[in-house]
Amino acid sequence: MDLHTLDDCINGLKKARDVCSSQLDIGALKELDGAIARLEMLREHPRNTAEAAMLTVRVLQGIAAVVRITTDLSDFL
């Protein structure tokens, strides 16, 4: 994962966390914060591609959770 993509993922997750933090439960927030922290660590100290691939999957799962929550909220409105 190149640094530009990594920065975009980190910034996107931070924005999603800030916007949806009131709708997320503690577990989801901790998972999201953990993924952000690991991505920032990966940006500071590049590691092997296997760890980057694992983090990519976790980031996509986090984004999917945020999309699911916002979609559920729009159904209620």
N, C-alpha and C positions, 0 to 999 in steps of 0.2 A: 504494500500500500504506500503510495507516494505521500509526501508531506502535505501537499495541497489538499488531497482527498481526506487525509487524516484530520487536518484542520477544519474542513467542511463538516465532517462527521461530528467532531467535538462541538463545534459551534451550533450545529443543528440540534444535537441532543440537549445542550444547555438551554437553548431557546424553548424546546419542547418541554423540558422540565420546568422552566420558569412559568410558561403559559398554563401548563396542566397540573401544576403541583397540588392545587387544592382538590383535584379530582382523583389523584393517585393515592393509593394506600401506602403505608410505611414500607412494606416489602418491595413494592414497585419502585418507590423513590430510592431505597437503598440499592436495588439492583441497577437502576439508572445511574446513580452516583458512582457505583463501583465500576460500571462500564466506562464512564467518563474518565475516572481516575486512571484506569488501565490504559485507555487510549492516550491520555496525556503522558503517562509513563513511557509508552511505546514511542511517542513523538520525541521525548527527551532522550531516551536510550533505545535506539532501534534494536530489535531482536530478530529472531528467525521468522520465516514466513508462516510456519505452522501456528505460532501464537497470534500472528496478525490475522490469519484466516479464522481462527477461533473467535477473536474479538470482533471480526466483521460479522460473524453469525450472531453474536450477542447484541451488537448494535442494531442489526436488522430486527431482532426479536424485540428490542426496546422500542424501536420505531413502530413496529406492528402493534405493540401494546398501547402506545399513545394514540395511534390511528383508531384502534378498536374503541378506546375510551371516548375519543371525540366523536366518533360515529354513533356510539350509543347515546351520548348526550344530545346529539342533533335529532335523534329519533324521538326523544322525550320532549323536545321543544316543538 
